[in-house]
Amino acid sequence: MDALKLVAGEAPVADARGLSLSPAGAEAALRAAGWLVLRADCAGMEGRDALFSAFAAALGRDYFASNWDAFADALVSLAYDEPSAAGYVLVMESYASLPAGPAVMFEESVKDAAASLMSGHGKALRALLF
C-alpha cells in the first residue's frame, strides 16, 4: 500500500499496521508530495499528557493546554501555520501502545479537526496508525 493512497481516502484515521509500509517510508513519500508530516512514537506513552507533550514538540510549541479541545484547535491551526502544505498527516508509531482511553479521544479529536480543516480551509488532515 502506498502512503498517498492511504491519505487520499475520506477517512481521517487510517490503520497502516500490517501493511508493507513503514512510518519512515510513509513520511518520506508524503513530504515529497508536499504534505506536512508530524510524527509521534507512542511506545511508552502512558496517557493523554504524554501524547500532548509529543505533539506540542512536533508542532514546535513549548506547550498547549492539556485538553482535547486545545489539541483539536492546535491541529486546525496548522492551516495558518503551514498554509502551503498539500495537507497534514500525523504518523503514529507504536499506536497499539497508547492506552485505550486516550486512543479513542485522539481519534475523535482528529476526526473533528479534519472536518474543520476541510470545511474551513479545503485541506485534509489524516492520521496514519502504525
SULQUIHU-V246121 format. One record per pair of residues at least 12 apart in sequence whose ideal C-beta (glycine too) atoms are under 6 Angstrom apart, sorted by sequence separation. I is the first residue (numbers start at 1). J is the second residue. D is the distance in Angstrom with one decimal. If there is no record, write none. Layout:
i=I j=J d=D
i=I j=J d=D
//
This chain:
i=113 j=125 d=5.6
i=40 j=54 d=4.3
i=52 j=66 d=5.2
i=49 j=66 d=5.9
i=110 j=127 d=4.7
i=1 j=19 d=4.5
i=1 j=21 d=5.5
i=38 j=58 d=4.2
i=3 j=26 d=4.0
i=3 j=29 d=4.2
i=3 j=30 d=5.3
i=4 j=33 d=5.9
i=95 j=129 d=4.2
i=87 j=123 d=5.6
i=68 j=105 d=5.3
i=72 j=109 d=4.5
i=76 j=113 d=5.1
i=87 j=124 d=3.9
i=88 j=125 d=4.7
i=89 j=126 d=5.0
i=90 j=127 d=4.3
i=91 j=128 d=5.3
i=92 j=129 d=5.0
i=93 j=130 d=5.1
i=71 j=109 d=5.2
i=75 j=113 d=3.8
i=79 j=117 d=5.8
i=72 j=112 d=5.1
i=76 j=116 d=4.9
i=68 j=109 d=5.0
i=72 j=113 d=4.4
i=76 j=117 d=5.8
i=79 j=121 d=4.1
i=79 j=123 d=5.6
i=36 j=82 d=4.8
i=36 j=85 d=4.0
i=42 j=92 d=6.0
i=35 j=86 d=5.1
i=43 j=94 d=3.9
i=51 j=102 d=5.7
i=34 j=86 d=3.7
i=35 j=87 d=5.0
i=36 j=88 d=5.1
i=37 j=89 d=5.0
i=38 j=90 d=5.2
i=39 j=91 d=4.4
i=40 j=92 d=5.8
i=41 j=93 d=4.4
i=42 j=94 d=4.7
i=47 j=99 d=5.8
i=41 j=94 d=5.7
i=42 j=95 d=5.3
i=45 j=98 d=5.5
i=35 j=89 d=5.2
i=37 j=91 d=5.9
i=43 j=97 d=4.9
i=48 j=102 d=4.5
i=42 j=97 d=4.7
i=47 j=102 d=5.5
i=42 j=98 d=4.3
i=30 j=89 d=5.3
i=27 j=91 d=5.6
i=26 j=91 d=5.9
i=23 j=91 d=5.1
i=23 j=93 d=4.8
i=13 j=107 d=5.1
i=13 j=110 d=5.7
i=12 j=110 d=5.3
i=12 j=111 d=5.0
i=12 j=114 d=3.7
i=26 j=128 d=5.8
i=23 j=130 d=4.8
i=16 j=128 d=4.8
i=17 j=130 d=6.0
i=12 j=126 d=5.8
i=13 j=127 d=4.8
i=14 j=128 d=5.5
i=15 j=129 d=5.0
i=16 j=130 d=5.2
i=7 j=126 d=4.5
i=6 j=128 d=5.9
//
